[in-house]
């Protein structure tokens, strides 16, 4: 355990900013080249790219720099911000937690109804905040060199382009890391609101209540927290509960009905998702994203087992809960683990474990080279409208 005094702008903010700008510029240039060079599909897109959410981008400055990052869920978030929930009459978008589209709506109006631009500005600001906070947190728990690697691994993860697209992942990461940041310093009055906001950004954010409860029972500093800290323990579940109550009062279909009908998925035991995905791949009908999702399910599980004693148990418990919960949603009949790579990506303590293993020079190279190669591949797939997560 090392403690450090932090001086603004300090090493954390400088390093996070350097990593953010470098990755952001590389991906922006790469995405622009891909969009310009790749032949247009015309009226015959690939079978997994038939959604209107992934129409070819117009070859203009706005199309290349903005529209290419507005894919799939990104367009849904922007539509919620501009028109509210339930615009299509099917209420499928009411499964999306409210904080991110609410922020897009507020900033979009300030920018003169430019909601797409607002979404990207919020995501990118949150992405930088997430990298900065992760550096601070890992340095506090471990040391500075591990903090650098964790920050770099997060920024170059194969699906880290979602941090820069109009998705809620970067906002959720920033808020959940901030929640742990304050929790581990026994600053319950700040930790609770961060957890509350996180669960209003992504519905699985209620899982933050699990490490909060453990920290309350077994505090890091050994002194029993005040009873008022129980409000912070309950904050994340309360965030989800308030959203579900709002949906009920608004007359929207229940989440269970919505997932079964609109999103064609059902809740199952985690191991059944793994079996379904394995059978799907062995049948020969899988797309590359299916294989990657299954690989990550095993990789994240292996990492949390390897690193169980390398990081405090509140982090390990959060990752285990996150993996198990993500695997309870089975998409049928295609894409059994749909979007799993995106759901696992936000379980940031895995990068703390990976960063410790990366102390070995060759491990560090393998992680960075393979991650960055896959990041370019999936970024190209995403901006062309191919399914990633």
N, C-alpha and C positions, 0 to 999 in steps of 0.2 A: 504494500500500500504506500502510495506516495501522495503527498499533498503539495500543491503549488499555489503560489499567489498569481492571480490573473490580472494583467494590466492591459487595458484597452489601448490599441487594437489587438495587441498580444499575438502569440504564435498561433493560437486556435483560429482566430478570425483571418489572419494572413494566409495560413495554409488552406483553410476551407475555401477562401475566395480564389486562390490560385487554382485549386482543383476544380472548383465550380466553373470558372471561366474557361479553363482548358477543355474540359469535357463538353461544355455547352457549345463552344466554338467548333470543335472537331465534329460533333454530331450535327450541328447546323449545316456546316459545309458538306459533310458526307451525305446528309439527307437531300440537300439541294442538287448535288451531283447525281444521286440515284434517280430523283424525280426527272431531271433533265435528260439523262442518258437512257433510262429504261424505256423500251418501246411501249406505246400506248396499247391498251387492251381492246379499244373499240367497243363493239357490242358483245364481245365474248370473253368476259372475265373468267379467271380460274374458278372452280367450283366453290372454294372456301372464301371467295371474295365477292359474293353476290349481294351483300348487304348494302343498302343505300348509305349506311354510315361510313362506307369505304369507297365512295365514288372517286375516280381519278381527279387529282387536283388540277386547277387551271394553271397554265404555264405563264404566270405573271409573278411579280415580286411578292404580292400578297399571297398568292397561291403557294409559292415555293417556301416562303418563310413562315407563313401562318397556317394556311389550310392544310399543309402536309402533316401538321402536328394535331389536327382535329380529326381523330379517327374513333369510330365505334362509340364507346362510352363518353368520350370527350364531347361529341355533338349532343348527346343526351343531357349532359350537365349544362351546356350552353343553352339548350332549349328550355330546361327547367328555369334557369336564371331569367331568360327573356319572357317566357310565357307562363311559368308556374307548372305545378304538377298536373298530370292527367291530360295533357294537351291532345293525346292521340285517342282518348276515350277508352283505352284499355288499361290505364293506370299502371303499366309496367314500370314507369319511371318513378313511381312512389316508393320503390324499394331503395332508392338512392337517398342516403342520409342528407340532411338539409344544409349543413354549415357551408360547405364549399360552394354550392350554387347560390346561397344567400350572399356570400362575399362577392361572387362574380356579378350578381345583380347590382349590388351597391357600387362597386368600382366601375362596372359597365355603364351605369347611368352617369357617373362622374365623367367618364370618357366619351359621352355622347352616344350611348347605345352600342358601343363597340364591345360586345360581350365576349367575343372570341379572344380579342386582345387582352381583355381583363382577366380571362381564365388563365392565359399563358403567363401574364405578369404575376398573378397570385401563386401559381405553381412554381415558377422559377424563383421567386422570393422565398417561398417556403423550402425549396430544395436547398438553397444556400443556407438557410437557417438550420435545416436538418443536419447538414454536413458540419456546420460550426458547433452545434450542440453535441453531436456525436463525439467530436474531437474532445470537447470539454469533459464530457461524461467519462469517456474511456481513459483520459489522462487522470481524472480524479480516482477512478477505480483501479487503474493499472499503471501505465507510464506513458510518456510522451511519444516514444517511437511506436508503441502499439497503437496509440491514438491516430498517428499519421497513417499507418497501414489500414486501420479500420475505416477511416474516412475515405481513403483511396479505393478500397475494395467496394464500399457502398456506391461510390460515384461511378465505378466502372463495371458494376454487376451487369450480367447479360441483358436484364430488362430495366436497367436504370434510366433508359430514355423516358420511361413513364414519369420520372421526376420532372422532366422538362416539357412534357405534353400537358394537355388540359385534362388532367386526371387528378383525383384527390389524394393519391399516394404520398406526394411530397408534403402536403399539409398535415396528413395523418402522422407521417414520420416525425415532422418537426414537433407536433404537439405531444406525441407519445414519448419521444426522447426527453422533451422538457418535463413531462410528468415524472419520469424516472430521475431526472437531474435534480428536481426539487425533493422528491421522495427520499432519495439516498442521503440528502443533507438534512432530513427531518424537518423540511419546511412544508408542512402539511397544508398550510393555508394557500400556498401556490400550487402544490402538486395536485390537489383536488380539482380546481378549475381547469387545469391542463388536461386531466383525464376526462373530465366532463366534455370539454370541447373536442377531444379526440374521438369520443364515442358518438358525437354528433357529426363527425366527419366521415367515419366508416362504422357501420353497425357492429362488426366484430370488436370494436374498441371497448365493449363492455368487459372483455377479457382482462383489461388492465386492473379490474377490481381484484383479481386473483393475487398478483404480486403485491398489491397494496395491502391486502388482508394479511399476507405472510409478513410483510414489513411491520405491520402493526403488532402482530403477535411476537415476532422476533426482530426487534429493531436493530439496525446496524450498530448504533452507538450504545446499545444496552439499556438505555433509559426508557421507561415505559412512556409512550406518547400520551398526550392528553386525550380525554374521552371525546373531545370535539373532533379529533382526527378521524373518528369513525365516519364523519360526514364525507371526508375525502376518500375513505375506503369505498363508500357507497356511490361516489360521484359518477364513475363510469357506467355502472348498471343503471343509475338514475337517468343518465343521458339517453341511453337506448330506450328506457321505459317511457321517457317523456315523448320521444319520437313516435313510439308505438301508440301511445295514448292520443297524440295528435292525429295519427293516421285513422285511428278508430273513430274519433270525433268527426273527422272529415268524411267518414263513410267510405274509405278506401277498402279494397279487399284485404284480408289478412295476409301476412307475409307467406304463410304456408300455402295458401291458395294461389298467391301470385307466383311463387317459385314453381309450383306444379303446373300451372297453366301457361303463364306468359313466358317464363324462363325455362320451362321444360326440365326442371331438376327436382330431385327429391332428397330428403335427409336420410342418411344410412349410417351404419357403423363404419368408422374410418377404414378398417381393413377391407370392407366390401368395395370401397372406391379403388383401392390399390389393386384388388383382384380384377375388377371391371376394366381398369386402365391397362393392366397387363394382358388380359384377353383381347382387348381392342387392338393393341399393338401387334400381338401374335397373329391376329386375323389378317394383318396386312392392309387394313383400311385406315390406319392412323396417319395423321399429318405430323410434320416435325415438331410442332408445339406440343403434341400429345406425349411424344418421347421425352422431350425436355421437362415437361411437368412431372412425369413419373421419376425421372432421374433426380430432380430437385427434391421430391418427397423423400427419397432415400438419402440424398446428400445432406439435407437439413437434419434429418433424424440422426444420421451418423455423427454429424458435427456436434449436436447437442449432447449426445452420449459421450463423445470423446472429451468435450469441454465441460462436462458436468461439474468437475471440481476446479476448473480453471476460472470460472466466474461465479459471483455470488448467486445463491440459489433462487433469489427473486427473479433474476434474468432467465435462468434455465427453465423455471416453472412457466414463465410467460411464453417462451418459445414452444415448449411442449403443448401448452394449452392452445396456442395459435396453430400449430401443425395439426393437432387432432381435430380442432373445430373446422379448419379449412377442408379437411378430408371428409367431413360429414355431408358435404353437398355433392351429390352425384348427378351429372348432366346425362340425360338419356335421350336418344340412343347413341348419339355421337359425342365426341370430346368429353369423356368421363370426368377428367380433372380440369375442366375448362377454367382458365385464368389462375390456376394454382400458383404459377411462378410469380404472379403479381401479389397474391395473397401472402406468400411466404416471404417475399422481398422485404415487406415492412417489419418483419421480425428481426429488428436490428441487432439484438444480442448475439446472433450468429456471426456477425462481422467482428465482434469482440473476440470470439473464439478463433475464428479464421485468422485474425490479425496476430494472435499469439503463435499459432502454428506457422505463420508467415515470417516469424523470426529466423527460421531456416531459409537461407538465400534461395535454394532451389525450389522450395515450396512457394516462396513469394513469387518467383518468376512464373511457375506453372499457373498459379492463381491469376496473376495479372495478365499474362499472355492469352490464356484460354478465355478469361472473362471478357477481355477487350475484343478479341476476335468474334466471340458470340454476340457482344454488344453491337458491333457493326452489322452483323448478319441480321439480328432481330430488328434493329433500327430501320434497315433497308426494307425488310418485310413490312414493318408497321406503316412507314410513310407511303408505300405502294398500295396499302389497303389489304395486305395479307394478314391473316389471323395470327396473333402472338399470344395474347392473354387478355 
